[in-house]
Amino acid sequence: MGIFNKESAPMDSAEVVTFIGREAYFQGVLTAKGSLRVDGRVEGGITDGQSVIIGEPGRVHGDVSAENVVVGGHVQGNVTGTQRIEILSHGKVVGDIRTSKLVIEEGAVFEGHCSMKAAVDGRKRAAEELTPTKS
């Protein structure tokens, strides 16, 4: 994902609904219904997001739950991405991950357990559909 590359164009403001800047500090559970980018600090959790991006300077101490999660900074807590989780080369996750799709770039740090139950269930259902049934 090129949103953190210096040569990429700045993100369109329509893409990120909520932004926690570098100097911002938030304590508590943050519920973000749209997309959220964290470049500051969040002590608590993030829930209900469509897309959550933890920028390189971003720090989250708490659980993160969204459809899509991109970690370029540091998360200490469990991360759930119902569709996808991506840990960028300078990202770090200390906690468990639950997702159906996972991308970990070279250089990223992940300390915890990973559960990809939805992906396993999908492959199992596909295999069952291909198996002929006896009439």
C-alpha positions in Angstrom: 0.0 0.0 0.0 1.6 3.2 -1.1 -0.1 5.7 1.2 3.1 6.0 3.4 5.6 6.4 0.6 7.0 9.9 0.2 6.6 9.8 -3.6 2.9 8.9 -3.5 0.3 11.7 -3.8 -1.3 13.0 -0.6 -4.4 11.2 0.4 -7.7 12.8 -0.7 -9.6 14.1 2.2 -12.6 12.1 1.1 -10.7 8.9 1.8 -10.1 9.6 5.5 -13.1 10.8 7.5 -11.4 11.1 10.9 -7.7 12.0 11.5 -5.8 11.9 14.8 -2.8 14.1 14.2 0.8 13.6 15.4 0.4 15.9 18.4 -3.1 14.5 19.4 -3.7 12.2 22.3 -7.0 10.3 22.7 -7.9 8.3 25.8 -10.9 5.9 25.8 -12.7 3.8 23.2 -12.9 5.6 19.8 -15.8 4.5 17.6 -15.2 5.4 14.0 -18.0 4.6 11.5 -16.0 5.6 8.4 -12.3 5.6 7.9 -9.8 6.7 10.4 -6.1 7.6 10.3 -4.0 7.7 13.5 -0.7 9.5 13.5 -0.9 10.4 17.2 -1.6 8.3 20.3 -4.7 6.4 21.2 -4.9 4.9 24.7 -8.0 2.6 24.6 -9.5 1.0 21.6 -10.8 1.6 18.1 -14.0 0.0 17.0 -16.5 -0.1 14.2 -14.2 1.4 11.6 -14.5 0.8 7.9 -10.8 1.4 7.4 -8.3 2.1 10.1 -4.8 3.3 9.2 -2.1 3.6 11.9 0.5 5.9 10.4 4.2 5.4 11.0 4.2 7.9 13.9 0.9 6.4 15.3 0.7 4.5 18.5 -2.4 2.6 19.7 -2.4 0.9 23.1 -5.7 -1.1 23.0 -7.7 -3.3 20.6 -8.4 -2.3 17.0 -11.4 -3.6 15.2 -12.4 -2.6 11.6 -13.1 -4.0 8.2 -9.6 -3.2 6.9 -6.6 -2.3 9.1 -3.2 -1.0 8.0 -0.5 -0.8 10.6 2.5 1.4 9.8 3.1 2.4 13.4 2.7 0.5 16.6 -0.3 -1.4 18.0 -0.2 -3.1 21.4 -3.5 -4.9 21.6 -5.5 -7.4 19.6 -6.3 -6.5 15.9 -9.4 -7.7 14.1 -9.9 -7.0 10.4 -13.1 -8.6 9.1 -11.7 -8.2 5.5 -8.0 -7.6 5.7 -5.0 -6.6 7.9 -1.8 -5.3 6.5 1.4 -4.7 8.6 3.8 -2.5 6.7 7.6 -2.8 6.8 7.9 -0.3 9.7 4.8 -1.5 11.5 4.6 -3.5 14.8 1.7 -5.4 16.3 2.0 -6.9 19.8 -1.2 -8.9 20.2 -3.4 -11.4 18.5 -4.8 -11.0 15.0 -8.1 -12.2 13.6 -8.7 -11.7 9.9 -9.5 -13.5 6.6 -6.6 -11.9 4.7 -3.2 -11.0 6.1 -0.3 -9.2 4.5 3.0 -8.8 6.5 5.7 -6.9 4.7 9.4 -7.7 5.2 10.7 -5.8 8.2 7.4 -5.7 10.0 7.1 -7.1 13.6 4.3 -9.3 14.7 4.3 -10.8 18.2 1.1 -12.9 18.9 -1.2 -15.4 17.4 -3.1 -15.2 14.2 -6.5 -16.7 13.5 -7.8 -16.9 9.9 -11.0 -18.9 10.5 -13.1 -17.1 7.9 -10.5 -17.9 5.2 -10.3 -21.6 6.3 -14.1 -21.9 6.4 -14.3 -20.4 2.9 -11.9 -22.9 1.5 -13.8 -25.7 3.3 -17.1 -24.6 1.8 -15.6 -24.3 -1.7 -14.2 -27.9 -1.4 -17.6 -29.2 -0.2 -19.3 -27.5 -3.2 -16.8 -29.3 -5.6 -17.4 -32.7 -4.0 -20.1 -34.6 -5.8 -23.0 -35.7 -3.7 -24.5 -39.2 -3.9 -28.1 -39.3 -5.0 
